[in-house]
Amino acid sequence: MTALQDRTTVVTLIDEAVAAGAGFCRACTTAGIDRRTYRRWLDRDTGEVRIDARPDTPRERPSQALCVFRRIVTNDSDAT
């Protein structure tokens, strides 16, 4: 995951390179990101850099996850 400050820096550098005459794809490649990543990082309506929402996204518990009781039993049996 990329911090918001790092995203903002990369987007600013790419924008400056393009304004100076560099190609958009070349600037993205030089910065080490894909052009689709650049577009995903920017909000289309405001033009601002978006935060990474993945850590805050609610997720369901995996079906293969052990229940609390099974974890306790498994940890106790590992200790002996």
C-alpha positions, 0 to 999 in steps of 0.5 A: 500500500502506498501512503497518501503523501507518497501518492501525492508526490508521485502524481505531482512529479508525473504531472510536472514531467508531462507539463515539461513535455514528457509522455504520460506513459513514459513518466508513469514508467519512470516513476515506477507505476502503471498508467492505470494506477495513476488514474486510479489514484486520482478522483475524476471529479475533483482531481485530488489524490485518493487515500487507499481505502483497502485497510478500512474496507469491511470484509467477511470472515473467511469460511475456512477461519477457525472459530475461537474454540478451535483456536484455543484447543489447537494452541493448547495441544501445540504446547504439549 
